[in-house]
Amino acid sequence: MIFKRQVVYLLTSPLSKRDYNRFGIQRWLDRGWDVKVFDFTKFLKPEFWDYVSGEQLSVAFDGLMIIEDKITALKLLQKVEEGAIFIDFLASSRAEQKIRREVRVKGLTLKFNLGSLPMKRIDCSEYWRKAQKVMQHPDRIIHYLINKFKKYQGDSPDYWVVGGTSSLHNNSRGNFLLIRAHNFDYDFFYTEKRELESNDNGLVFLDGDEAYHSDYVHSGIEPYVTAEKYYPLMDVSLLQIAESFGYDVRIAAHPRSDYDNKSIRYSLPILKDQTFELIKQSSVVVSHGSTSLQWAIIMRKPIILVTTDEMKKSAFNYVTEGFALALGKEVVNLNRIPNNFNWKSQLLIDETKYNNYIETYVKQSGTPEKPVWEIVIDRIETDLLNSKIQSL
């Protein structure tokens, strides 16, 4: 197969301006590549497409193809010439697996496994409780097995892009090449205007859009908190924490949030698309467990981990507990704050654990100090030049 300088992205989420930049599309174009984006969201995730207003969210890009139905999808895939590099951001549904099979005969595939979130291991008693719940509903057993099968039935891509050491796990199947890079958000440290100097100014809470996140619709799951309970509790609790230090509070809104159109939300100042700057300027960072915490860890910011009664009943609790274990922190339940709680005791930084976190979940020592997509493109172009790709 003769490979060309063409890259095709496969998506099931609208190509927003944020994702256009995050996915490095302009970097490929600047390096002389032909770039196409096949967006299957409207076809495969119509409820999600409507929920996020896909037409309005999608960036104006000549290479973007929005696919609305099966016939259009098949025709488009059949027209793709052989020799392309496919960037696979698909999930594991039957339809998405079929798309993968179609493109595998057209070129090479590249997937990302950047492993940015720690997870607490489930002990045997927890597994037993889960098993008991499943056995009470036999239909769930079938659903569970189907999901497991979907996860492992797909062929390995030709390239895996990995970050910290944790992202090397679960990549042992198949014949593939590794591209060692780092998490997408680490790229912020390579731009001139994002130096690590900080002003140490107040408290910032890393919002996860807990009650409204569009991923709930995308994945077909229920939110693990209710807006009526969550936002009033967070307002009171964050003010209490901030007052104990004499700080102001600012909410670093999740980039996909839309609080302007929500009647129930924080009453505190909400700032969107400023998370990096807010963390850089903060004296303390509060979170349930967010990928943005990696910025706070790299910048050696004190971190307070919090949860609620609702959240402790959800699977997300394993993420919060995972962060606590990785960073040597405790998790404070905001529904059950003890009287005269010493918040200053939460500000200790374990340098060894912070360094280990970066190595495990963000970036391995010795990997290139350049933006992740430059690492990817450099590797692909080198393999093309050395005819390594043709031999895969």
C-alpha positions, -999 to 999 in steps of 0.1 A, spaced: 0 0 0 13 34 -9 7 59 19 -2 95 12 0 127 34 -36 124 43 -50 121 78 -87 113 86 -102 119 120 -131 96 131 -154 112 157 -186 107 175 -186 141 191 -190 174 172 -158 191 162 -159 222 184 -134 250 182 -118 236 214 -114 201 199 -101 216 166 -72 230 186 -70 200 210 -68 175 182 -40 193 165 -57 197 131 -40 229 123 -6 214 131 -12 187 104 -23 214 79 8 235 87 30 205 80 14 200 45 -10 172 52 -45 169 38 -69 167 67 -105 153 68 -128 149 98 -156 124 96 -181 132 123 -206 104 129 -223 120 159 -255 130 141 -259 94 127 -248 73 158 -255 97 187 -286 118 175 -298 126 211 -263 138 220 -261 158 188 -293 176 196 -284 180 233 -252 199 225 -266 217 195 -241 200 171 -247 222 141 -239 253 161 -211 237 181 -192 224 150 -163 246 138 -163 259 103 -137 237 86 -137 227 49 -125 192 57 -154 184 81 -179 159 69 -210 156 91 -226 121 84 -263 118 90 -272 83 80 -259 48 72 -259 52 34 -239 84 35 -215 68 60 -209 38 37 -205 59 6 -180 82 23 -159 54 36 -159 36 3 -147 68 -15 -116 72 8 -85 63 -12 -60 38 2 -30 51 21 -45 74 47 -37 77 84 -69 74 105 -71 91 139 -96 69 159 -117 87 185 -146 62 182 -160 41 210 -169 4 210 -205 1 197 -212 -24 169 -216 4 144 -183 20 154 -165 -13 152 -178 -17 117 -164 17 108 -130 5 121 -131 -26 99 -139 -4 69 -109 19 74 -84 -8 84 -83 -19 47 -78 17 36 -48 26 57 -34 27 92 -51 36 125 -39 56 155 -55 57 189 -49 75 222 -46 60 256 -33 87 278 -45 74 312 -50 107 330 -73 95 359 -63 74 388 -88 48 401 -91 32 435 -89 -5 433 -121 -23 442 -116 -48 471 -131 -83 471 -161 -73 493 -170 -46 468 -168 -70 439 -191 -93 459 -216 -66 465 -216 -57 428 -221 -93 419 -251 -96 442 -267 -66 426 -262 -81 391 -275 -115 401 -307 -99 413 -313 -86 377 -303 -113 352 -307 -89 323 -278 -69 336 -255 -99 333 -261 -100 295 -256 -62 293 -224 -65 313 -210 -93 291 -219 -75 259 -200 -44 271 -170 -65 280 -171 -82 247 -173 -48 229 -143 -35 248 -120 -64 237 -134 -75 204 -118 -47 184 -84 -51 166 -54 -33 180 -46 0 161 -13 3 142 -2 31 166 -10 37 203 -2 72 216 5 69 253 13 93 282 22 83 317 32 48 327 -4 39 335 -14 43 299 9 14 289 -15 -9 306 -41 -28 285 -21 -22 253 -6 -57 252 -30 -71 225 -20 -71 189 9 -59 168 13 -21 171 38 7 176 40 30 206 43 68 204 53 81 238 39 115 244 18 131 272 -17 142 281 -33 168 258 -35 194 286 2 193 292 6 212 259 -4 243 278 31 244 293 46 249 258 30 281 248 48 314 256 20 331 275 15 302 300 46 304 322 45 287 356 47 320 375 16 324 398 0 351 418 -13 329 447 -47 346 447 -76 328 464 -94 295 460 -105 279 428 -129 250 425 -126 228 394 -161 222 382 -170 190 365 -204 200 352 -216 173 376 -253 176 372 -255 184 335 -225 170 317 -232 161 280 -213 128 285 -243 115 304 -264 118 272 -235 106 250 -231 74 271 -268 70 280 -263 72 318 -280 91 346 -261 120 364 -247 109 397 -258 141 415 -290 162 414 -287 199 408 -312 207 436 -289 191 462 -255 196 446 -252 233 438 -265 247 471 -242 224 491 -212 234 470 -220 271 475 -221 268 512 -191 244 515 -168 263 492 -175 296 511 -168 279 544 -135 265 531 -125 299 516 -134 318 547 -112 296 568 -82 309 547 -95 344 541 -98 338 504 -123 346 476 -139 317 457 -140 313 419 -155 284 399 -134 272 370 -163 260 348 -160 228 328 -153 237 292 -185 219 280 -207 234 307 -235 259 298 -245 275 331 -259 306 314 -289 284 304 -293 266 337 -317 278 364 -300 258 391 -263 265 393 -236 280 416 -243 314 431 -205 320 432 -185 336 403 -184 312 374 -155 316 349 -153 296 317 -123 287 295 -99 301 321 -91 270 341 -54 270 335 -50 307 344 -73 303 375 -52 274 388 -20 293 381 -33 323 401 -47 303 430 -35 296 465 -55 264 469 -74 241 445 -105 222 454 -118 193 433 -138 160 433 -112 146 409 -107 162 375 -82 158 347 -74 196 352 -59 186 386 -28 176 367 -21 213 362 -24 219 399 0 190 405 26 202 380 24 237 395 27 222 431 -6 237 443 -22 226 475 -52 204 467 -83 197 488 -104 167 476 -141 167 484 -172 146 478 -209 145 488 -233 118 500 -247 115 465 -213 112 449 -201 85 474 -228 62 461 -216 65 425 -189 49 405 -172 83 403 -162 79 439 -135 55 428 -119 84 409 -120 107 439 -106 80 461 -80 72 434 -67 108 435 -66 107 473 -45 75 473 -22 88 446 -16 122 462 -16 111 499 -48 130 506 -80 124 525 -115 130 509 -137 153 528 -175 146 526 -191 181 524 -224 167 538 -206 156 569 -180 182 577 -170 180 614 -173 210 637 -143 232 637 -127 212 609 -90 222 603 -89 229 566 -53 240 568 -44 204 575 -54 196 539 -28 219 524 3 196 528 20 187 496 38 153 493 65 161 467 73 124 461 36 116 454 32 146 432 62 135 411 50 99 410 16 111 398 31 130 369 52 100 359 22 77 362 -6 97 347 7 126 327 42 122 312 70 98 315 106 110 321 126 114 289 97 118 265 99 148 241 94 183 254 71 194 227 33 195 219 17 161 217 7 164 180 42 175 170 54 143 186 28 123 167 35 140 133 72 137 137 69 100 143 46 94 114 67 114 90 98 96 102 82 62 97 70 72 62 105 85 53 121 52 65 94 31 48 86 16 82 49 22 77 47 2 45 61 -28 64 34 -29 91 
